[in-house]
């Protein structure tokens, strides 16, 4: 009994429509992402990586300012509005 010939089609060219469809499918599946990275010679870099938790990070964790850039630092915006073609804040200043 002869085995069937299992030749596969070549991979689609990069940035082609089929390549983009394949990449979106791969991006949704963590197993496929890991296999693609393995084939490309990378570590599973697509996965979430929180970095190295070294002693310096652990000792300074409490010093991180998590509220940096919140609304309290920004000035309140000033809005202008028109009624019958006249800006209302102009009348307040006169």
C-alpha positions in Angstrom: 0.0 0.0 0.0 1.4 3.3 -1.1 1.2 6.3 1.2 -0.6 9.3 -0.3 1.5 12.3 -1.3 1.1 15.0 1.3 2.6 18.0 -0.2 1.5 21.3 1.3 1.0 24.5 -0.5 3.7 27.1 0.1 3.1 29.7 2.9 1.4 32.8 1.7 3.5 35.8 0.9 4.0 38.3 3.7 1.4 41.1 4.0 -0.9 39.3 1.5 -4.6 39.0 2.3 -4.3 35.3 3.3 -1.2 36.0 5.4 -3.1 38.7 7.3 -6.0 36.3 7.9 -3.6 33.7 9.2 -1.9 36.2 11.5 -5.2 37.3 13.0 -6.1 33.7 13.7 -2.7 33.0 15.2 -2.9 36.2 17.4 -6.2 34.9 18.9 -4.8 31.5 19.9 -2.0 31.3 22.5 -1.0 27.8 21.4 -0.6 28.9 17.8 1.3 32.1 18.9 3.8 29.9 20.9 4.3 27.5 18.0 4.9 30.4 15.5 7.4 32.0 17.9 9.1 28.6 18.3 9.4 28.2 14.5 10.8 31.7 14.1 13.4 31.0 16.8 11.9 33.2 19.4 10.9 32.5 23.0 7.2 32.8 23.6 7.4 36.6 23.6 3.8 37.0 22.5 2.7 36.0 25.9 2.2 38.5 28.7 5.5 39.2 30.4 5.6 41.1 33.6 9.4 41.4 33.6 11.9 40.5 36.2 10.8 40.7 39.8 14.2 41.5 41.3 14.9 42.7 44.8 15.2 46.3 43.8 11.7 46.2 42.2 10.2 44.5 45.3 11.8 46.9 47.7 10.6 50.0 45.8 7.2 48.7 44.9 5.5 50.8 47.6 7.1 54.0 46.2 5.4 53.8 42.8 3.0 56.7 42.2 0.0 54.9 40.6 -2.1 58.1 40.4 0.4 60.0 38.3 -1.3 62.1 35.6 -4.8 61.9 37.0 -7.4 64.7 36.6 -6.5 66.6 39.7 -3.3 67.7 38.0 -5.0 69.1 35.0 -6.8 72.5 34.9 -10.5 72.5 34.4 -11.4 73.2 30.7 -13.3 76.4 29.9 -16.2 76.0 27.5 -17.7 78.7 25.4 -21.2 78.5 24.1 -23.3 80.5 21.7 -26.9 81.6 22.0 -28.3 83.4 18.9 -24.8 83.8 17.5 -23.4 85.6 20.6 -20.8 84.0 22.9 -22.3 84.0 26.4 -18.9 84.3 28.2 -18.2 87.6 26.4 -21.2 89.1 28.1 -20.0 87.9 31.5 -16.7 89.8 31.0 -18.3 93.1 30.0 
